[in-house]
Amino acid sequence: MGRRWFLTPMLVGAAVLMLSAPVQSNLRLGQVSVFLVLLAFVDALDLTPRPVRGVLIGVAAAIKLTPLLFLLYLWITGRRRDAVRGGVSFVACTGLAHLVWPAASATFWTDAIFSTSRIGNLAATGDQSLNGALIRVGVVPPERAVAWLVLSAMVCVVALIGARECHREGRTTHGVVVVGCATVVASPVSWTHHQVWLVLAGPLLIAGPRKARVAWGVVLLVAMTVSVGGWLPGGFARENVRLFAALAVCTWGLAPLRDRAPATVGLLPGVRLVVRPRTAMVYAGVIAVVAGAVVFLVRESPIDVRFETPDHRDEALWGPATDGCESYGSVQRADGTVGYACRSVVDPVGGRQLNFGGGAGGPGGMDTIQGQVGPEVARLVFVPVEGTKAIDVPLLPQPGPGNGPVRAPRHELPGMTPSTPIEDRRIAGARGFSIAATNTDHALLMAYGRDGKLIADGGDKLRRR
């Protein structure tokens, strides 16, 4: 009877695993998260030959960095040689990738790794990481980066302590899944296809000896198979239900520690940490409450954004319509005299493809941004806060050379008279844009070419204004 009770829910859980949202997302989108979980899972469970234990974790970490947490798990559970082999494997695979794709590797380690916004809208509810939750409540950089690092470190420490306790009690599978869920929480972004570890926690709970644990396992599998957010009250709970589930699994391994005597954790040779379970849990709870309060204190209100369109312009925000003359400068004329020319603020093809100006203090306290894009730009996007949804900016056709009259500047330049001729040096194909936002301190402005590649980034200039 006991064996049948164990096998039946496990088979049902395996069937649900295939139907779960993370696995279906992997199959539908052609993602590799299932394989990375498999590599780390098999290696952490000692199912690989002894001489290569730890290697698969290193390979998985070279593909996606979060499995590196399993190297710490191997270390604190006494498998230090395996942890070293995993680290060597990670470095070797990363070095091999650099030899095969040097440019792509250099871009990743020097730029892309610090730019999570390239992945998409991290505020979307599909991202169930701590970082995603912080973006959704309105925490802005650099406070968000600090909060994410501190909270993620806390979650990882709790998960590793619990996983070590599971390992001591012979529940190695439970400990491995706890660490896996910590990687979901601590990752800068955890899309649905990353959340396979949460599905694995469901069958483990169902196979447990207590009815309450079985019930929680069923709830978890349901949450990972269907969208349950619509059943929950309140925006924050609805938006982060799977994150809460992952956090619950991360603390799962600590339950048996409540009544334990102080434990000693070996961090390094000769370095040991004495953990008093009850005291540690109280401190962790207090720190979590304080951290949550700080997060809500540093959050900001949603940013209101407006754009000029061909059908709507607000002269109170953007002034009179432009004729494409965004700058004026002196030029040497053919007869040797000095004249003036009307220019676009972008350069010819291959030169500067995005240029803009503006300032704070517009109507309603809005910041205004006005500028031009060059002919190579096919799409311009504005991100109000790094990590949030990118909004397409309407591009406004403007008169080019020989197309429409050239206006004199509103303020006469030195040596200019009403009869001074103005040469037309506008760029053919240049287009204008106007943006107004309640705050641009953490905004991004990015221009993409017809091939979809980024060709100009105005984020740094925005932040310097």
C-alpha positions as a Markdown table, in Angstrom:
| # | Residue | x | y | z |
|---|---|---|---|---|
| 1 | Met | 0.0 | 0.0 | 0.0 |
| 2 | Gly | 2.8 | 2.4 | 0.9 |
| 3 | Arg | 4.6 | 1.8 | -2.3 |
| 4 | Arg | 1.4 | 2.3 | -4.3 |
| 5 | Trp | 0.7 | 5.5 | -2.4 |
| 6 | Phe | 4.1 | 6.8 | -3.4 |
| 7 | Leu | 4.0 | 5.7 | -7.1 |
| 8 | Thr | 0.5 | 6.9 | -7.9 |
| 9 | Pro | 0.9 | 10.6 | -7.0 |
| 10 | Met | 4.4 | 10.5 | -8.6 |
| 11 | Leu | 3.0 | 9.3 | -11.9 |
| 12 | Val | 0.2 | 11.9 | -11.7 |
| 13 | Gly | 2.8 | 14.5 | -10.9 |
| 14 | Ala | 4.9 | 13.4 | -13.9 |
| 15 | Ala | 1.9 | 13.8 | -16.2 |
| 16 | Val | 1.2 | 17.3 | -14.7 |
| 17 | Leu | 4.9 | 18.1 | -15.3 |
| 18 | Met | 4.4 | 17.7 | -19.0 |
| 19 | Leu | 1.3 | 19.8 | -19.0 |
| 20 | Ser | 2.7 | 22.5 | -16.7 |
| 21 | Ala | 3.2 | 26.1 | -18.0 |
| 22 | Pro | 7.0 | 26.0 | -17.7 |
| 23 | Val | 7.5 | 22.8 | -19.7 |
| 24 | Gln | 4.9 | 23.8 | -22.3 |
| 25 | Ser | 6.6 | 27.2 | -22.6 |
| 26 | Asn | 9.9 | 25.4 | -23.2 |
| 27 | Leu | 8.4 | 23.3 | -25.9 |
| 28 | Arg | 6.4 | 26.1 | -27.5 |
| 29 | Leu | 9.3 | 28.6 | -27.6 |
| 30 | Gly | 12.2 | 26.2 | -28.2 |
| 31 | Gln | 13.9 | 27.1 | -24.9 |
| 32 | Val | 16.6 | 25.0 | -23.2 |
| 33 | Ser | 15.7 | 25.5 | -19.5 |
| 34 | Val | 14.4 | 21.9 | -19.2 |
| 35 | Phe | 17.8 | 20.6 | -20.2 |
| 36 | Leu | 19.7 | 22.9 | -17.9 |
| 37 | Val | 17.5 | 21.8 | -15.0 |
| 38 | Leu | 18.1 | 18.2 | -16.0 |
| 39 | Leu | 21.9 | 18.7 | -16.0 |
| 40 | Ala | 21.9 | 20.3 | -12.6 |
| 41 | Phe | 19.4 | 17.9 | -11.1 |
| 42 | Val | 21.2 | 14.7 | -12.2 |
| 43 | Asp | 24.6 | 16.0 | -11.1 |
| 44 | Ala | 23.5 | 17.3 | -7.8 |
| 45 | Leu | 21.8 | 13.9 | -7.0 |
| 46 | Asp | 25.1 | 12.0 | -7.5 |
| 47 | Leu | 23.7 | 10.2 | -10.5 |
| 48 | Thr | 26.8 | 10.8 | -12.6 |
| 49 | Pro | 30.0 | 8.7 | -12.6 |
| 50 | Arg | 32.2 | 9.8 | -9.6 |
| 51 | Pro | 35.2 | 11.1 | -11.8 |
| 52 | Val | 32.9 | 13.7 | -13.5 |
| 53 | Arg | 30.6 | 14.7 | -10.7 |
| 54 | Gly | 30.1 | 18.5 | -10.8 |
| 55 | Val | 31.0 | 18.8 | -14.5 |
| 56 | Leu | 27.4 | 18.9 | -15.7 |
| 57 | Ile | 26.6 | 21.7 | -13.3 |
| 58 | Gly | 29.5 | 23.7 | -14.7 |
| 59 | Val | 28.3 | 23.1 | -18.2 |
| 60 | Ala | 24.8 | 24.3 | -17.2 |
| 61 | Ala | 26.2 | 27.4 | -15.5 |
| 62 | Ala | 28.2 | 28.2 | -18.6 |
| 63 | Ile | 24.9 | 28.3 | -20.6 |
| 64 | Lys | 23.0 | 30.2 | -17.9 |
| 65 | Leu | 24.7 | 31.6 | -14.8 |
| 66 | Thr | 22.2 | 30.8 | -12.1 |
| 67 | Pro | 23.2 | 27.1 | -11.7 |
| 68 | Leu | 26.4 | 28.4 | -10.2 |
| 69 | Leu | 24.5 | 28.3 | -6.9 |
| 70 | Phe | 24.7 | 24.5 | -7.0 |
| 71 | Leu | 28.5 | 24.7 | -6.7 |
| 72 | Leu | 27.9 | 26.3 | -3.2 |
| 73 | Tyr | 25.4 | 23.6 | -2.4 |
| 74 | Leu | 28.0 | 20.9 | -3.3 |
| 75 | Trp | 30.6 | 22.7 | -1.2 |
| 76 | Ile | 28.5 | 23.0 | 2.0 |
| 77 | Thr | 27.3 | 19.4 | 1.8 |
| 78 | Gly | 30.8 | 18.1 | 1.8 |
| 79 | Arg | 31.2 | 17.4 | -2.0 |
| 80 | Arg | 34.1 | 19.9 | -2.3 |
| 81 | Arg | 36.0 | 18.0 | -5.1 |
| 82 | Asp | 32.7 | 18.0 | -7.1 |
| 83 | Ala | 32.4 | 21.7 | -6.5 |
| 84 | Val | 35.9 | 22.3 | -7.8 |
| 85 | Arg | 35.3 | 20.2 | -10.8 |
| 86 | Gly | 32.1 | 22.1 | -11.5 |
| 87 | Gly | 34.0 | 25.4 | -11.3 |
| 88 | Val | 36.8 | 24.2 | -13.6 |
| 89 | Ser | 34.1 | 22.9 | -16.0 |
| 90 | Phe | 32.4 | 26.3 | -16.0 |
| 91 | Val | 35.6 | 28.2 | -16.7 |
| 92 | Ala | 36.6 | 25.7 | -19.4 |
| 93 | Cys | 33.3 | 26.0 | -21.2 |
| 94 | Thr | 33.2 | 29.7 | -20.9 |
| 95 | Gly | 36.8 | 29.9 | -22.3 |
| 96 | Leu | 35.8 | 27.6 | -25.2 |
| 97 | Ala | 32.9 | 29.8 | -26.0 |
| 98 | His | 35.2 | 32.8 | -26.1 |
| 99 | Leu | 37.5 | 31.1 | -28.5 |
| 100 | Val | 34.7 | 30.1 | -30.8 |
| 101 | Trp | 32.7 | 33.4 | -30.6 |
| 102 | Pro | 35.1 | 36.0 | -29.2 |
| 103 | Ala | 33.1 | 39.1 | -30.2 |
| 104 | Ala | 29.8 | 37.7 | -28.8 |
| 105 | Ser | 31.5 | 36.6 | -25.6 |
| 106 | Ala | 33.2 | 40.0 | -25.1 |
| 107 | Thr | 29.8 | 41.7 | -25.6 |
| 108 | Phe | 28.1 | 39.4 | -23.1 |
| 109 | Trp | 30.7 | 39.8 | -20.3 |
| 110 | Thr | 31.3 | 43.5 | -20.7 |
| 111 | Asp | 27.8 | 44.8 | -21.6 |
| 112 | Ala | 24.9 | 42.4 | -22.0 |
| 113 | Ile | 25.3 | 40.8 | -18.6 |
| 114 | Phe | 24.6 | 44.3 | -17.0 |
| 115 | Ser | 21.7 | 45.2 | -19.3 |
| 116 | Thr | 18.7 | 43.1 | -18.4 |
| 117 | Ser | 16.4 | 45.4 | -20.3 |
| 118 | Arg | 17.6 | 43.9 | -23.6 |
| 119 | Ile | 15.6 | 40.8 | -22.6 |
| 120 | Gly | 12.2 | 42.6 | -22.8 |
| 121 | Asn | 9.7 | 44.0 | -20.4 |
| 122 | Leu | 10.9 | 42.7 | -17.1 |
| 123 | Ala | 7.8 | 44.3 | -15.4 |
| 124 | Ala | 5.6 | 41.7 | -17.2 |
| 125 | Thr | 4.0 | 39.2 | -14.8 |
| 126 | Gly | 5.7 | 36.4 | -16.7 |
| 127 | Asp | 8.9 | 37.4 | -15.0 |
| 128 | Gln | 8.6 | 35.9 | -11.5 |
| 129 | Ser | 12.0 | 36.9 | -10.1 |
| 130 | Leu | 12.6 | 39.2 | -7.2 |
| 131 | Asn | 13.9 | 41.8 | -9.6 |
| 132 | Gly | 10.7 | 41.6 | -11.6 |
| 133 | Ala | 8.6 | 42.1 | -8.5 |
| 134 | Leu | 10.7 | 45.2 | -7.5 |
| 135 | Ile | 10.2 | 46.7 | -11.0 |
| 136 | Arg | 6.4 | 46.1 | -10.7 |
| 137 | Val | 6.1 | 47.9 | -7.4 |
| 138 | Gly | 8.0 | 50.9 | -8.8 |
| 139 | Val | 11.5 | 50.6 | -7.3 |
| 140 | Val | 14.0 | 52.4 | -9.6 |
| 141 | Pro | 17.7 | 52.1 | -10.1 |
| 142 | Pro | 20.1 | 52.2 | -8.3 |
| 143 | Glu | 18.0 | 51.4 | -5.3 |
| 144 | Arg | 16.5 | 48.4 | -7.1 |
| 145 | Ala | 19.9 | 46.9 | -7.8 |
| 146 | Val | 20.8 | 47.1 | -4.1 |
| 147 | Ala | 17.5 | 45.7 | -3.0 |
| 148 | Trp | 17.7 | 42.9 | -5.5 |
| 149 | Leu | 21.2 | 41.9 | -4.5 |
| 150 | Val | 20.5 | 42.0 | -0.7 |
| 151 | Leu | 17.2 | 40.1 | -0.9 |
| 152 | Ser | 18.5 | 37.6 | -3.4 |
| 153 | Ala | 21.5 | 36.9 | -1.1 |
| 154 | Met | 19.2 | 36.4 | 1.9 |
| 155 | Val | 17.0 | 33.9 | -0.1 |
| 156 | Cys | 20.1 | 32.0 | -1.3 |
| 157 | Val | 21.5 | 31.7 | 2.2 |
| 158 | Val | 18.2 | 30.5 | 3.6 |
| 159 | Ala | 17.8 | 28.0 | 0.8 |
| 160 | Leu | 21.3 | 26.7 | 1.2 |
| 161 | Ile | 21.0 | 26.2 | 4.9 |
| 162 | Gly | 17.7 | 24.4 | 4.4 |
| 163 | Ala | 19.1 | 22.2 | 1.6 |
| 164 | Arg | 22.0 | 21.3 | 3.8 |
| 165 | Glu | 19.6 | 20.1 | 6.5 |
| 166 | Cys | 17.7 | 18.1 | 3.9 |
| 167 | His | 20.9 | 16.5 | 2.8 |
| 168 | Arg | 21.8 | 15.6 | 6.4 |
| 169 | Glu | 18.4 | 13.9 | 6.8 |
| 170 | Gly | 18.8 | 11.9 | 3.6 |
| 171 | Arg | 16.3 | 13.9 | 1.6 |
| 172 | Thr | 18.8 | 15.0 | -1.0 |
| 173 | Thr | 16.1 | 15.4 | -3.8 |
| 174 | His | 14.3 | 17.9 | -1.6 |
| 175 | Gly | 17.4 | 19.9 | -0.9 |
| 176 | Val | 18.3 | 20.1 | -4.6 |
| 177 | Val | 14.8 | 21.3 | -5.5 |
| 178 | Val | 15.0 | 24.0 | -2.8 |
| 179 | Val | 18.3 | 25.3 | -4.3 |
| 180 | Gly | 16.8 | 25.2 | -7.8 |
| 181 | Cys | 13.9 | 27.3 | -6.6 |
| 182 | Ala | 16.3 | 29.8 | -5.1 |
| 183 | Thr | 17.9 | 30.2 | -8.6 |
| 184 | Val | 14.4 | 31.1 | -9.9 |
| 185 | Val | 14.0 | 33.8 | -7.2 |
| 186 | Ala | 17.5 | 35.3 | -7.4 |
| 187 | Ser | 17.9 | 35.3 | -11.2 |
| 188 | Pro | 17.6 | 38.9 | -12.7 |
| 189 | Val | 14.8 | 37.5 | -14.8 |
| 190 | Ser | 12.7 | 34.3 | -14.5 |
| 191 | Trp | 10.3 | 33.9 | -17.3 |
| 192 | Thr | 7.8 | 31.0 | -17.3 |
| 193 | His | 10.1 | 28.6 | -19.0 |
| 194 | His | 12.7 | 29.1 | -16.3 |
| 195 | Gln | 10.4 | 27.9 | -13.5 |
| 196 | Val | 10.7 | 24.2 | -14.0 |
| 197 | Trp | 12.1 | 23.8 | -10.5 |
| 198 | Leu | 8.8 | 24.9 | -9.0 |
| 199 | Val | 7.0 | 22.1 | -10.9 |
| 200 | Leu | 9.4 | 19.5 | -9.5 |
| 201 | Ala | 8.6 | 20.7 | -6.0 |
| 202 | Gly | 4.9 | 19.7 | -6.4 |
| 203 | Pro | 5.4 | 15.9 | -6.7 |
| 204 | Leu | 7.8 | 15.9 | -3.8 |
| 205 | Leu | 5.2 | 17.6 | -1.6 |
| 206 | Ile | 2.5 | 15.2 | -2.8 |
| 207 | Ala | 4.7 | 12.2 | -2.0 |
| 208 | Gly | 5.2 | 13.4 | 1.6 |
| 209 | Pro | 3.8 | 11.7 | 4.6 |
| 210 | Arg | 1.5 | 14.5 | 5.8 |
| 211 | Lys | -1.9 | 15.4 | 4.3 |
| 212 | Ala | -1.2 | 19.1 | 4.6 |
| 213 | Arg | 2.0 | 18.7 | 2.6 |
| 214 | Val | 0.0 | 16.7 | -0.1 |
| 215 | Ala | -2.5 | 19.6 | -0.2 |
| 216 | Trp | 0.2 | 22.2 | -0.7 |
| 217 | Gly | 1.7 | 20.0 | -3.4 |
| 218 | Val | -1.6 | 19.9 | -5.3 |
| 219 | Val | -2.0 | 23.7 | -4.9 |
| 220 | Leu | 1.6 | 24.2 | -6.3 |
| 221 | Leu | 1.0 | 22.0 | -9.3 |
| 222 | Val | -2.2 | 23.7 | -10.1 |
| 223 | Ala | -0.5 | 27.1 | -9.8 |
| 224 | Met | 2.2 | 26.0 | -12.2 |
| 225 | Thr | -0.2 | 24.5 | -14.7 |
| 226 | Val | -3.0 | 27.0 | -15.0 |
| 227 | Ser | -3.2 | 30.8 | -14.5 |
| 228 | Val | -4.5 | 31.3 | -11.0 |
| 229 | Gly | -3.8 | 35.1 | -10.8 |
| 230 | Gly | -7.3 | 36.0 | -11.8 |
| 231 | Trp | -8.7 | 34.1 | -8.7 |
| 232 | Leu | -6.7 | 36.2 | -6.3 |
| 233 | Pro | -7.6 | 39.6 | -4.8 |
| 234 | Gly | -5.2 | 42.5 | -4.9 |
| 235 | Gly | -2.7 | 43.5 | -7.6 |
| 236 | Phe | 0.5 | 42.6 | -5.8 |
| 237 | Ala | -0.6 | 39.1 | -4.8 |
| 238 | Arg | -2.0 | 38.4 | -8.3 |
| 239 | Glu | 1.1 | 39.6 | -10.1 |
| 240 | Asn | 3.6 | 37.6 | -8.0 |
| 241 | Val | 1.8 | 34.3 | -7.1 |
| 242 | Arg | 4.5 | 32.1 | -8.5 |
| 243 | Leu | 7.3 | 34.1 | -6.9 |
| 244 | Phe | 5.6 | 33.6 | -3.5 |
| 245 | Ala | 5.4 | 29.9 | -4.2 |
| 246 | Ala | 9.1 | 29.8 | -5.0 |
| 247 | Leu | 9.9 | 31.7 | -1.8 |
| 248 | Ala | 7.8 | 29.2 | 0.2 |
| 249 | Val | 9.8 | 26.3 | -1.3 |
| 250 | Cys | 13.1 | 28.1 | -0.5 |
| 251 | Thr | 12.2 | 28.1 | 3.2 |
| 252 | Trp | 10.7 | 24.6 | 3.1 |
| 253 | Gly | 14.0 | 23.0 | 4.2 |
| 254 | Leu | 14.1 | 25.1 | 7.4 |
| 255 | Ala | 11.0 | 23.6 | 8.9 |
| 256 | Pro | 12.7 | 20.7 | 10.8 |
| 257 | Leu | 15.3 | 23.2 | 12.2 |
| 258 | Arg | 12.8 | 24.9 | 14.6 |
| 259 | Asp | 13.5 | 22.6 | 17.4 |
| 260 | Arg | 17.1 | 21.7 | 16.6 |
| 261 | Ala | 20.2 | 22.5 | 18.7 |
| 262 | Pro | 22.7 | 25.0 | 17.2 |
| 263 | Ala | 24.3 | 23.7 | 14.1 |
| 264 | Thr | 27.8 | 24.3 | 12.7 |
| 265 | Val | 28.2 | 25.1 | 9.0 |
| 266 | Gly | 31.7 | 24.8 | 7.5 |
| 267 | Leu | 32.1 | 27.6 | 5.0 |
| 268 | Leu | 35.9 | 27.3 | 4.3 |
| 269 | Pro | 38.6 | 25.2 | 5.7 |
| 270 | Gly | 39.0 | 26.4 | 9.3 |
| 271 | Val | 36.0 | 28.8 | 8.9 |
| 272 | Arg | 32.8 | 27.6 | 10.6 |
| 273 | Leu | 29.5 | 29.4 | 11.2 |
| 274 | Val | 27.4 | 28.5 | 14.3 |
| 275 | Val | 23.7 | 28.8 | 13.4 |
| 276 | Arg | 21.0 | 28.9 | 16.1 |
| 277 | Pro | 17.9 | 28.0 | 14.2 |
| 278 | Arg | 15.2 | 29.8 | 16.2 |
| 279 | Thr | 17.3 | 32.9 | 16.6 |
| 280 | Ala | 18.2 | 32.9 | 12.9 |
| 281 | Met | 14.5 | 32.5 | 11.9 |
| 282 | Val | 13.5 | 35.5 | 14.0 |
| 283 | Tyr | 16.3 | 37.6 | 12.6 |
| 284 | Ala | 15.5 | 36.6 | 9.1 |
| 285 | Gly | 11.8 | 37.5 | 9.6 |
| 286 | Val | 12.7 | 40.9 | 11.1 |
| 287 | Ile | 15.2 | 41.6 | 8.2 |
| 288 | Ala | 12.5 | 40.6 | 5.7 |
| 289 | Val | 10.0 | 43.0 | 7.2 |
| 290 | Val | 12.5 | 45.9 | 7.3 |
| 291 | Ala | 13.6 | 45.1 | 3.7 |
| 292 | Gly | 10.0 | 45.1 | 2.5 |
| 293 | Ala | 9.4 | 48.5 | 4.2 |
| 294 | Val | 12.4 | 50.0 | 2.6 |
| 295 | Val | 11.4 | 48.7 | -0.8 |
| 296 | Phe | 8.0 | 50.5 | -0.5 |
| 297 | Leu | 9.6 | 53.7 | 0.7 |
| 298 | Val | 11.9 | 54.0 | -2.3 |
| 299 | Arg | 9.3 | 53.2 | -4.9 |
| 300 | Glu | 8.1 | 55.9 | -7.3 |
| 301 | Ser | 4.7 | 56.7 | -8.8 |
| 302 | Pro | 4.0 | 55.4 | -12.3 |
| 303 | Ile | 5.4 | 57.6 | -15.0 |
| 304 | Asp | 3.0 | 59.4 | -17.4 |
| 305 | Val | 4.2 | 59.5 | -21.0 |
| 306 | Arg | 2.9 | 61.5 | -24.0 |
| 307 | Phe | 4.0 | 61.7 | -27.6 |
| 308 | Glu | 3.5 | 64.1 | -30.5 |
| 309 | Thr | 1.7 | 62.4 | -33.4 |
| 310 | Pro | 0.8 | 63.6 | -36.9 |
| 311 | Asp | -2.7 | 64.1 | -35.7 |
| 312 | His | -2.0 | 65.6 | -32.3 |
| 313 | Arg | 0.5 | 68.1 | -31.1 |
| 314 | Asp | 0.5 | 70.3 | -28.0 |
| 315 | Glu | 2.2 | 73.6 | -28.6 |
| 316 | Ala | 2.2 | 74.2 | -24.8 |
| 317 | Leu | 4.6 | 71.3 | -24.5 |
| 318 | Trp | 6.5 | 71.3 | -27.8 |
| 319 | Gly | 6.2 | 74.8 | -29.3 |
| 320 | Pro | 5.4 | 75.5 | -33.0 |
| 321 | Ala | 5.8 | 72.9 | -35.7 |
| 322 | Thr | 9.3 | 72.5 | -37.1 |
| 323 | Asp | 10.4 | 72.6 | -40.8 |
| 324 | Gly | 13.3 | 70.2 | -40.2 |
| 325 | Cys | 15.7 | 73.0 | -39.4 |
| 326 | Glu | 16.9 | 71.8 | -36.0 |
| 327 | Ser | 20.2 | 73.8 | -36.0 |
| 328 | Tyr | 21.8 | 76.8 | -37.8 |
| 329 | Gly | 25.5 | 77.3 | -38.4 |
| 330 | Ser | 27.8 | 79.5 | -40.4 |
| 331 | Val | 29.2 | 78.2 | -43.7 |
| 332 | Gln | 31.8 | 79.4 | -46.1 |
| 333 | Arg | 30.1 | 80.3 | -49.4 |
| 334 | Ala | 31.5 | 79.9 | -52.9 |
| 335 | Asp | 32.2 | 83.6 | -53.3 |
| 336 | Gly | 34.2 | 83.7 | -50.1 |
| 337 | Thr | 31.6 | 85.3 | -47.9 |
| 338 | Val | 30.2 | 83.8 | -44.8 |
| 339 | Gly | 26.5 | 82.6 | -44.9 |
| 340 | Tyr | 24.2 | 80.5 | -42.8 |
| 341 | Ala | 22.8 | 77.0 | -43.3 |
| 342 | Cys | 19.8 | 75.2 | -41.9 |
| 343 | Arg | 20.8 | 71.7 | -40.8 |
| 344 | Ser | 19.3 | 68.6 | -39.3 |
| 345 | Val | 20.8 | 67.5 | -36.0 |
| 346 | Val | 21.5 | 64.0 | -37.4 |
| 347 | Asp | 24.3 | 63.2 | -39.8 |
| 348 | Pro | 24.2 | 61.5 | -43.2 |
| 349 | Val | 23.8 | 57.8 | -43.5 |
| 350 | Gly | 26.4 | 56.1 | -41.4 |
| 351 | Gly | 26.8 | 59.0 | -39.0 |
| 352 | Arg | 24.8 | 60.1 | -36.0 |
| 353 | Gln | 21.3 | 58.5 | -36.3 |
| 354 | Leu | 19.8 | 59.9 | -33.1 |
| 355 | Asn | 20.0 | 63.3 | -31.6 |
| 356 | Phe | 17.8 | 65.2 | -29.2 |
| 357 | Gly | 17.5 | 67.9 | -26.6 |
| 358 | Gly | 15.0 | 69.2 | -24.1 |
| 359 | Gly | 14.7 | 69.8 | -20.4 |
| 360 | Ala | 12.6 | 69.7 | -17.3 |
| 361 | Gly | 10.0 | 72.2 | -16.2 |
| 362 | Gly | 7.4 | 71.8 | -19.0 |
| 363 | Pro | 3.7 | 72.2 | -18.5 |
| 364 | Gly | 2.5 | 70.1 | -15.6 |
| 365 | Gly | 6.1 | 69.5 | -14.5 |
| 366 | Met | 6.8 | 67.2 | -17.4 |
| 367 | Asp | 10.2 | 66.7 | -18.9 |
| 368 | Thr | 10.3 | 67.2 | -22.7 |
| 369 | Ile | 12.5 | 65.5 | -25.2 |
| 370 | Gln | 12.6 | 66.6 | -28.9 |
| 371 | Gly | 14.9 | 65.5 | -31.6 |
| 372 | Gln | 15.4 | 63.7 | -34.9 |
| 373 | Val | 16.4 | 60.3 | -36.2 |
| 374 | Gly | 18.3 | 59.6 | -39.3 |
| 375 | Pro | 17.2 | 57.7 | -42.4 |
| 376 | Glu | 18.7 | 54.4 | -41.2 |
| 377 | Val | 16.3 | 54.3 | -38.2 |
| 378 | Ala | 13.3 | 52.1 | -38.6 |
| 379 | Arg | 12.0 | 52.1 | -35.0 |
| 380 | Leu | 12.5 | 54.3 | -32.0 |
| 381 | Val | 11.5 | 53.1 | -28.5 |
| 382 | Phe | 11.2 | 54.9 | -25.2 |
| 383 | Val | 11.5 | 52.9 | -21.9 |
| 384 | Pro | 10.2 | 55.1 | -19.0 |
| 385 | Val | 12.2 | 53.1 | -16.4 |
| 386 | Glu | 14.9 | 50.6 | -17.3 |
| 387 | Gly | 13.3 | 47.1 | -17.2 |
| 388 | Thr | 9.8 | 48.2 | -18.0 |
| 389 | Lys | 7.9 | 48.0 | -21.2 |
| 390 | Ala | 9.4 | 49.6 | -24.3 |
| 391 | Ile | 6.9 | 52.1 | -26.0 |
| 392 | Asp | 7.2 | 52.8 | -29.7 |
| 393 | Val | 7.7 | 56.5 | -30.4 |
| 394 | Pro | 5.8 | 58.0 | -33.3 |
| 395 | Leu | 8.3 | 59.3 | -36.0 |
| 396 | Leu | 7.1 | 62.4 | -37.7 |
| 397 | Pro | 8.1 | 63.1 | -41.4 |
| 398 | Gln | 9.9 | 66.4 | -41.8 |
| 399 | Pro | 10.6 | 68.4 | -44.9 |
| 400 | Gly | 14.0 | 67.6 | -46.5 |
| 401 | Pro | 16.3 | 69.5 | -48.9 |
| 402 | Gly | 14.4 | 71.4 | -51.5 |
| 403 | Asn | 11.2 | 70.3 | -50.0 |
| 404 | Gly | 9.4 | 73.3 | -48.4 |
| 405 | Pro | 10.7 | 76.7 | -47.4 |
| 406 | Val | 13.5 | 77.2 | -44.9 |
| 407 | Arg | 12.6 | 79.4 | -42.0 |
| 408 | Ala | 15.0 | 81.9 | -40.5 |
| 409 | Pro | 15.9 | 81.1 | -36.8 |
| 410 | Arg | 13.6 | 82.7 | -34.2 |
| 411 | His | 16.6 | 84.6 | -32.9 |
| 412 | Glu | 19.0 | 86.3 | -35.3 |
| 413 | Leu | 22.6 | 84.9 | -35.3 |
| 414 | Pro | 25.7 | 87.2 | -35.2 |
| 415 | Gly | 26.1 | 89.0 | -38.5 |
| 416 | Met | 22.7 | 87.9 | -39.8 |
| 417 | Thr | 20.3 | 90.3 | -41.4 |
| 418 | Pro | 16.8 | 89.8 | -42.8 |
| 419 | Ser | 18.3 | 89.6 | -46.2 |
| 420 | Thr | 21.0 | 87.0 | -45.3 |
| 421 | Pro | 20.4 | 83.9 | -47.4 |
| 422 | Ile | 20.0 | 80.6 | -45.6 |
| 423 | Glu | 21.3 | 77.5 | -47.4 |
| 424 | Asp | 19.2 | 74.3 | -47.2 |
| 425 | Arg | 21.4 | 71.5 | -45.7 |
| 426 | Arg | 18.6 | 69.4 | -44.2 |
| 427 | Ile | 19.1 | 65.6 | -44.4 |
| 428 | Ala | 16.7 | 63.7 | -46.7 |
| 429 | Gly | 14.8 | 61.1 | -44.7 |
| 430 | Ala | 15.3 | 62.6 | -41.3 |
| 431 | Arg | 12.2 | 62.4 | -39.0 |
| 432 | Gly | 11.3 | 64.2 | -35.9 |
| 433 | Phe | 9.9 | 63.1 | -32.5 |
| 434 | Ser | 8.6 | 64.7 | -29.3 |
| 435 | Ile | 8.2 | 63.0 | -26.0 |
| 436 | Ala | 6.9 | 64.3 | -22.7 |
| 437 | Ala | 7.2 | 62.3 | -19.4 |
| 438 | Thr | 6.8 | 63.1 | -15.8 |
| 439 | Asn | 10.3 | 61.7 | -15.1 |
| 440 | Thr | 13.2 | 60.7 | -17.4 |
| 441 | Asp | 15.8 | 60.1 | -14.7 |
| 442 | His | 15.8 | 56.3 | -15.4 |
| 443 | Ala | 14.6 | 56.3 | -19.0 |
| 444 | Leu | 16.1 | 54.7 | -22.1 |
| 445 | Leu | 15.8 | 55.9 | -25.7 |
| 446 | Met | 16.9 | 53.4 | -28.3 |
| 447 | Ala | 16.9 | 53.5 | -32.1 |
| 448 | Tyr | 16.8 | 50.3 | -34.2 |
| 449 | Gly | 17.7 | 49.8 | -37.9 |
| 450 | Arg | 15.7 | 47.9 | -40.5 |
| 451 | Asp | 17.5 | 44.7 | -39.5 |
| 452 | Gly | 16.2 | 45.0 | -35.9 |
| 453 | Lys | 19.6 | 45.8 | -34.5 |
| 454 | Leu | 20.3 | 48.6 | -32.1 |
| 455 | Ile | 22.1 | 51.4 | -33.9 |
| 456 | Ala | 21.8 | 54.3 | -31.4 |
| 457 | Asp | 21.2 | 54.5 | -27.6 |
| 458 | Gly | 20.3 | 57.8 | -26.0 |
| 459 | Gly | 20.0 | 56.5 | -22.4 |
| 460 | Asp | 23.3 | 58.0 | -21.1 |
| 461 | Lys | 22.4 | 61.4 | -22.6 |
| 462 | Leu | 19.0 | 61.3 | -20.9 |
| 463 | Arg | 20.5 | 60.7 | -17.6 |
| 464 | Arg | 23.1 | 63.5 | -18.0 |
| 465 | Arg | 20.4 | 66.1 | -18.6 |
